[in-house]
């Protein structure tokens, strides 16, 4: 396992370096349009996942526009989602200050939100409204934080409003993680107060780690509360119907809710 971790750590460092080199070369050709940024992010995330030995299987059709809302388990969710579709993300402002990843997020056109500031939320909502009809979906994790995967947390309604007002399609997406060993999904999740580097180091040692990403059908919703409630239930249902993740008692609780 130690050899696997070291090998992947070196591969990850090389992948990250190559991603930034390719970004620099693209910038030399001129200012990057939003679609160019999304394509760079997609390529970068594919490289990163390959370096980590993580494969991705997709169920359903990835949308080409509108708003996508997903459950949130770990920082790897961003790479998984971006690897299968060019997109832009809404993220907490703290990510913009992370080493490397903050620069990558800014370069990819991520919208950063200060959850403690109403003015920040309003500014992000306004920016979302201007992007929603572009040929690049915006991806949001409306739980507001990552979880241990035992349940899908309540979806916050605020950032559904731009899509509802614009009558833009909203697509629910569900993420899960599996491995070839006996590592449960909960151990892959990054949640609570766990530090980033120890979690990454542990993840580097997981054998046969793979992600599954399921998409629902795009829908138009009449108001933000309905959109949040129904997409949360849809994501919860997709998670419950994916075998190998939730214990039987959790699946029964989801079905009963």
N, C-alpha and C positions, 0 to 999 in steps of 0.2 A: 504493500500500500504506500509506503514511503517513496518508493521509486516512482509509482504512478503519480503521486502528488508533485514530486520534483519535476518530472517530465512535463506534466501539464502546466505547471507554473512557468516553466521556460517557454513552452508553446504559447501560453497566454501573453507573456511579455512581448514575444515576437509579433503576435497577432495585433496587439495594441499599438506597437510601434509602426507596423505596416499600415494600419488604419489611419494613423495621423499623417504619415508620409503621403498616402493617397489623397487625404483631405487637402494637404498643402499643395499638391500638384493640381488639384481641381481649382483651388483658389487662384492659382497663378493664371488660369485661363479667364478669370473674371469673377464677378460676384455670383454667388450660388443662389439660384431660384429655390423656392420651397421644395419643388419636386426633386431638384438635384440633391438637396440636403437629405430628403427622405431616402433617395436611392443610395446615397453614401452610407446612411445609417443602416440600411438593410444589408449592404455588403459587409459593413463592419461587424454587425451582429452575427452574421453567418460565420465570419472568420473566428469570432470570439467563441461561439458555441462549438465550432469544430475543434478549437484548441482545448476546450474543456471536455471534449468527448461526449457532448450532449446532442442527441438526435431529436428531431421534432416531427411529430405526426399530426396532420391536420384533418379534422372532420368538419364538413360543411364548406361553404364558399366564403373566402375572405372578402369583405366589402371593399369597394373602390372609393367610397366617399362617406360623408356623414360622421356620426359619432359612434364609437365602439366603447362599450363598458364591460369591464372584466373583473373577476375576483383577483385578489392580490396576495401572493404567497412569499415572494422573495424578489430581490433585485434582478434575478435572472428572467423574471417575467417580461421585462422590457426587451431583452435580447430575443426571447422566444417570439413575442408578438411582432417585433420589427423584422425578424428574419423571414417572415412569411408574407409581409405586405409593407410597401412603403407607407409610412405614417408619421404623424407628429404626436407628441405626448404632452399631457398636462402633468406636472410634477411639483412636489413641494420645493420651496425655494432653497432649502438646505442642500439639495442635490447639486445645485449650481456651484457650490463651494467644495465639492468633493474633488480629491486629486484625480486627474485624468478624466474620470467619468463626468465631472462637472463641465469640463471643456468640451467633451464629446456631446453632452446633452445640449449645451449652448450652440454648438456647431450644427446640430441636427434640427434646430428650430423649435426646441422644447419651450412650452409656455410654463413659466414658474409662478407658483401661487404662494402667498403668505396666508396661511389658514387663519391667522389671528387678525387679519386686516380685511375689513369689508371693501376698502378702496382697491386692494389688490385683487380680490375676487371679482369686483366689477370690471376691472381692467382686463382680466383674463377672459371673462365672459364676452366682453366687447371684441377682443381679438379672435376668440373662437367664432363669433358670429361672422366675422369677415373671412374665415377660412373654411367654413363648413361646406360650401358648395364647390370648393376646389376638388381636384381629382386626387386628394390625399386625405384619408380618414384621420380624425383626431381620436386618440385613444386615452381613456380616462379610467382610473381605478377609484370608483366612487365610495368604496369602503373607507377611504381616507387613511388607511394604514394596512400593513400586511398582517396576515393571520397565520395560525398554525394548521389551517386546512380542515379543521374538524367541522366548521360551518362557515357559511358565507355571511359576513357581517352586514348590518343594515346599510343600504346605499344612501348617501347624502344627496339631497335633491338639487342643491344650488346650481351646479354646472350642467344640469340637464336643460335649464331654461333656454340657453341660446339655440339648441337643436329644436326644442319644442316651438319656439317663436318663429324659427326659420322653416318649420315643417320639413326639417332634414331627417333622413332615416337614422334610427338608432338601432344598433346591432349588439346583442348580448354575446359575450364570449366567456368560455370557462377553461381554466388552465388546471392541469394536474401533472404530477411528477411520479415516475416509476423508476425502479432500478433492477438490475439483474441479481443483486444480493438481497439481504434481509433488511436493508435500510428503509424504514417507513418514511412516508412523505413528510411527516411532521419534522423529521430530522433534516430534511432538505429546506424547509421553510426558514425564512429569516424574520423573526418577529420579536417583540418585547425589547429588552435592553441588551441583547447579544451584540457584541462588537463585530464589525464587518470582517476584519482580516481573519480572526479565528474561525468564523463561519465559512469564509471562502476556502481556507486551508483544509477544513474538514470536507467540504464539498468536492475539492479536487481529488479526494481519495475514493469517492463513490464509484463503484464499478457499474458500467452499463446504464448510466443515468440518462433518462429520456423524458421529454416533455410531450404532452398531448394537449392540443389546442382545438377546442370545438367552437364553431360559430353557429348562432341561431339565424333566423330570418330577419332582415331589416324591417323595421316597423316605424310608423308615424304615431306619435302619442299626443293626446289632447292637452296634457298638462304635465308639469315636472314631477308631481307626486305620483301620478299614475305611472309615468315612465320609470321612476326609481323603484317603485314597488313591484311592477311587473317584470322588469329586467332582473332585479335581484332574485325574484322567484324563479325566473327562467334559468339563471346561472346556477342557482341552488339545485334545480331539477336536473340540469345537465351534469353537474358534479355527482349527484346521487345516482345517476344512471350509468356512470362510468365505473366499471368493476375494478376492484383492487385498491380503492382509496379509502372510502369510508367504512368503518365497521358496521355490522348489521344494525346495531342499535341506533347509530347516527343516521343511517339510511331511512330507518322507520320513523325517526323523529322528523326528518325532512319531509317525508311523504305525508305525515300527519299535519304539518304546519300549513 
